[in-house]
Amino acid sequence: MPKMISFNNTTTFDIPNKTKIKKWLCAILTEESFSLGELNFLFCDDHHLHQLNVEFLNHNTLTDILTFDYNVGQEVHGDICISVDRVVENAKDFNTSALNELHRVIAHGVLHLCGYKDSTEQQKKQMRQKEDHYLCQFELIR
């Protein structure tokens, strides 16, 4: 299996700093005791992500991210679909930049692939702590 991270879009959105993000994601995986297999990101709009949510999870709701886990042991393989529309709206709601919120959602998806859940309040708290930790580390990546 190839060791790779790919970024794809169904919109005009183009993710900035791809090389830095790839290094950051590899650092997250290493710290979480995982290795990189094949990780695919799809940046899309609300409509597209809503369709995926209905089709694959039977959830008729808007969301900012869907993570599909195909891990093989400690090797991460997955598809992470992110609604750019939701990221922009959430950034306004959380009073942060769209880029910071995008990084948070990217880390969130990778943390799901590392086994973290966010169903309970305790799990949500742990996930937020991990996201905050890795967002701070992003600034250190060169």
Disulfide bonds with the S-S distance in Angstrom:
none
